[in-house]
Amino acid sequence: MQTDDRSSTQVEAVFEALSEGLRARDAAAVGALFAPDAQIFDLAPPLAHGFDRQGLADWFAGWDGPVEQSASDFEIKVSGDLAVCHGLVHVQTTRGGEEASWWMRATYALARDDRGWRIIHEHTSVPFYMDGSYRAAIDLAP
């Protein structure tokens, strides 16, 4: 897969806008980055769904501060009008004066159309302990 620098920079801008929308807890701004038919496989049930602006707004309302998101070992590969991106993502925020922080794995697919690059698929996951407790392993860090 060949990646051109201009397209890669444009895809990076989508993720910068995603981080800014999360920081501002702006569900509409985040939603604008997703294609109308995007498929999302995220941490909360159900197994798959489309972008849920109200669900994201409700999730934002459960936090007191901004939702900070940063990536580590994030790779972007672009071929034509498709991009595949993956890496580790750190999320940090607060509730009731307590910090909440976790790392998760993330994979995104983006497609370019006449409006620019949009996220068409998001898959995030957290490993779980396979010791019978089935606890999410949110204490892991790269």
Phi, psi and chi 1 to 4 in degrees:
 res  aa     phi    psi   chi1   chi2   chi3   chi4
   1 MET       -  129.1 -178.1  178.4  -70.0      -
   2 GLN  -101.7  133.2 -174.0  173.9    1.4      -
   3 THR  -112.0  126.6  -62.9      -      -      -
   4 ASP   -94.5  143.9   76.2   67.8      -      -
   5 ASP   -63.2  -37.1  -69.1  -22.4      -      -
   6 ARG   -64.7  -46.1 -178.5  168.9  177.2 -113.2
   7 SER   -64.9  -40.8  -67.7      -      -      -
   8 SER   -61.1  -40.9 -175.1      -      -      -
   9 THR   -64.4  -38.8  -61.0      -      -      -
  10 GLN   -65.7  -39.8  -67.7  169.0  -15.5      -
  11 VAL   -66.9  -41.8  170.0      -      -      -
  12 GLU   -56.6  -37.7  -74.2  174.7   11.4      -
  13 ALA   -63.9  -33.7      -      -      -      -
  14 VAL   -62.0  -43.3  171.4      -      -      -
  15 PHE   -71.7  -30.9  -69.8  106.0      -      -
  16 GLU   -65.7  -40.8  -71.0  169.7   15.7      -
  17 ALA   -67.1  -36.1      -      -      -      -
  18 LEU   -62.4  -47.3  177.3   61.2      -      -
  19 SER   -61.0  -40.8  -68.8      -      -      -
  20 GLU   -66.3  -42.2 -172.9   57.0   39.2      -
  21 GLY   -62.9  -39.9      -      -      -      -
  22 LEU   -65.2  -46.3  -68.7  168.8      -      -
  23 ARG   -56.8  -41.1 -175.5  176.6  -58.1  109.7
  24 ALA   -82.2   -5.7      -      -      -      -
  25 ARG    53.9   48.0  -61.9 -171.4  -41.9  178.5
  26 ASP  -110.1   93.9 -175.3  -19.0      -      -
  27 ALA   -62.2  -34.4      -      -      -      -
  28 ALA   -66.8  -41.9      -      -      -      -
  29 ALA   -64.7  -41.1      -      -      -      -
  30 VAL   -65.6  -45.1  172.5      -      -      -
  31 GLY   -60.1  -31.7      -      -      -      -
  32 ALA   -65.5  -16.8      -      -      -      -
  33 LEU   -86.4   -9.4  -57.3  171.5      -      -
  34 PHE  -103.4  142.5  -74.7   78.9      -      -
  35 ALA   -67.7  150.9      -      -      -      -
  36 PRO   -57.4  -30.1  -22.1   30.4      -      -
  37 ASP  -104.5   22.8   59.1  -11.6      -      -
  38 ALA   -59.5  144.6      -      -      -      -
  39 GLN  -108.6  129.9  -78.4  -68.7  -61.2      -
  40 ILE  -120.6  127.5  -59.3  172.6      -      -
  41 PHE  -115.8   94.6  -59.8  170.8      -      -
  42 ASP  -117.6 -166.6   60.4    8.4      -      -
  43 LEU   -71.8  -34.9  -58.3  175.4      -      -
  44 ALA   -89.4  152.8      -      -      -      -
  45 PRO   -61.7  157.3  -20.2   31.0      -      -
  46 PRO   -79.7 -172.5   31.1  -34.6      -      -
  47 LEU   -64.9  -33.6  -69.4  172.4      -      -
  48 ALA  -150.1  148.0      -      -      -      -
  49 HIS  -163.0  169.5   57.6   87.9      -      -
  50 GLY   -85.5  179.0      -      -      -      -
  51 PHE   -66.8  131.0 -175.6   80.7      -      -
  52 ASP  -117.7   92.6  178.2    3.5      -      -
  53 ARG   -59.8  -45.0 -177.1  173.2  -67.9  165.1
  54 GLN   -67.1  -39.4 -174.4   58.1   52.4      -
  55 GLY   -60.9  -41.3      -      -      -      -
  56 LEU   -67.3  -40.9 -177.6   60.2      -      -
  57 ALA   -61.2  -40.8      -      -      -      -
  58 ASP   -64.5  -39.9  -67.4  -14.8      -      -
  59 TRP   -64.2  -44.7 -174.9   77.0      -      -
  60 PHE   -57.6  -40.3  -76.5  151.5      -      -
  61 ALA   -63.9  -19.9      -      -      -      -
  62 GLY   -79.6   -5.2      -      -      -      -
  63 TRP  -113.1  150.8  -58.1  109.2      -      -
  64 ASP   -87.5  -34.5  -62.5  -28.9      -      -
  65 GLY  -116.0 -174.9      -      -      -      -
  66 PRO   -62.9  153.8   19.0  -25.5      -      -
  67 VAL   -98.7  105.9  177.1      -      -      -
  68 GLU   -89.4  134.3  -60.2  -72.0  -16.3      -
  69 GLN  -133.0  130.7  177.4  173.6  -68.4      -
  70 SER  -137.1  152.9   59.1      -      -      -
  71 ALA  -110.9  152.9      -      -      -      -
  72 SER  -133.8  139.3  175.5      -      -      -
  73 ASP    52.4   41.9  -59.6  -36.9      -      -
  74 PHE   -88.9  124.9 -159.4   74.5      -      -
  75 GLU  -115.1  141.1  -66.3 -171.4   28.3      -
  76 ILE  -123.5  125.8  -62.8  172.3      -      -
  77 LYS  -122.7  126.3  -59.2  -72.5 -175.6 -168.2
  78 VAL  -120.8  134.6  179.3      -      -      -
  79 SER  -138.3  109.9 -178.4      -      -      -
  80 GLY    63.1 -122.3      -      -      -      -
  81 ASP  -100.3   15.8  -68.6  -28.8      -      -
  82 LEU  -123.1  144.0  -68.0  174.5      -      -
  83 ALA  -134.6  141.2      -      -      -      -
  84 VAL  -121.8  131.7  176.1      -      -      -
  85 CYS  -133.9  142.6  -46.5      -      -      -
  86 HIS  -155.7  156.2   58.5   86.3      -      -
  87 GLY   168.6 -167.1      -      -      -      -
  88 LEU  -104.8  138.6  -58.3  174.9      -      -
  89 VAL  -123.6  131.5  174.2      -      -      -
  90 HIS  -103.8  129.4 -175.0 -120.3      -      -
  91 VAL  -116.7  136.1  178.7      -      -      -
  92 GLN  -144.3  133.9 -174.3  174.1   -2.5      -
  93 THR  -159.1 -170.4 -172.9      -      -      -
  94 THR  -136.9  153.1   57.6      -      -      -
  95 ARG  -146.8  125.3  178.0 -176.5  -68.0  145.3
  96 GLY    58.4   32.2      -      -      -      -
  97 GLY    80.7   -3.6      -      -      -      -
  98 GLU   -99.7  138.3  -62.6  -72.1  -38.0      -
  99 GLU   -79.0  137.9 -178.4  179.4  -65.2      -
 100 ALA  -116.3  132.3      -      -      -      -
 101 SER  -152.2  135.1  174.5      -      -      -
 102 TRP  -156.4  155.0   64.0   92.2      -      -
 103 TRP  -102.2  145.8  -76.9   92.1      -      -
 104 MET  -143.2  160.2   61.1 -174.2 -180.0      -
 105 ARG   -88.8  143.3  -56.2  170.0  -75.2 -158.2
 106 ALA  -141.5  137.0      -      -      -      -
 107 THR  -132.4  134.2  -56.7      -      -      -
 108 TYR  -129.3  146.2  -63.9   88.7      -      -
 109 ALA  -120.4  135.8      -      -      -      -
 110 LEU  -125.4  150.9  -69.3   83.3      -      -
 111 ALA  -128.3  144.6      -      -      -      -
 112 ARG  -101.0  132.0  178.8  172.9   38.7 -160.3
 113 ASP  -132.7 -164.0   61.7   18.0      -      -
 114 ASP   -66.4  -14.0   57.4  -17.3      -      -
 115 ARG   -95.0   -6.8  -62.6  170.0  -57.4  163.4
 116 GLY   113.2 -158.7      -      -      -      -
 117 TRP   -85.1  133.4  -71.3   98.1      -      -
 118 ARG  -132.8  146.2  -63.1  -73.5  178.9  -99.0
 119 ILE   -75.1  124.0  -60.2  167.7      -      -
 120 ILE  -106.4  -15.6   60.5  171.8      -      -
 121 HIS  -154.1  134.3  178.2   68.9      -      -
 122 GLU  -130.3  131.5  175.0 -172.1   69.4      -
 123 HIS  -133.5  115.9 -173.4  156.6      -      -
 124 THR  -122.0  147.5   53.8      -      -      -
 125 SER  -154.0  156.4   66.1      -      -      -
 126 VAL  -122.5  132.9  172.6      -      -      -
 127 PRO   -61.0  158.0  -14.7   24.6      -      -
 128 PHE  -126.4  154.3   69.4   91.0      -      -
 129 TYR   -74.0  127.1  -71.5  105.3      -      -
 130 MET   -96.7   37.3  -60.7  179.1   73.4      -
 131 ASP   -99.4   11.8   59.0    3.5      -      -
 132 GLY    97.0  -13.9      -      -      -      -
 133 SER   -83.5  -26.9   70.3      -      -      -
 134 TYR    59.2   22.9  -58.7  110.5      -      -
 135 ARG   -71.7  141.1  -69.6  179.6  -54.8  116.5
 136 ALA   -65.9  136.4      -      -      -      -
 137 ALA   -90.0   65.4      -      -      -      -
 138 ILE   -81.5    1.1   60.1  169.6      -      -
 139 ASP   -91.4    1.0   57.3  -22.1      -      -
 140 LEU   -79.8  149.4  -61.9  177.8      -      -
 141 ALA  -144.7  150.5      -      -      -      -
 142 PRO   -66.9      -    8.0   -8.7      -      -
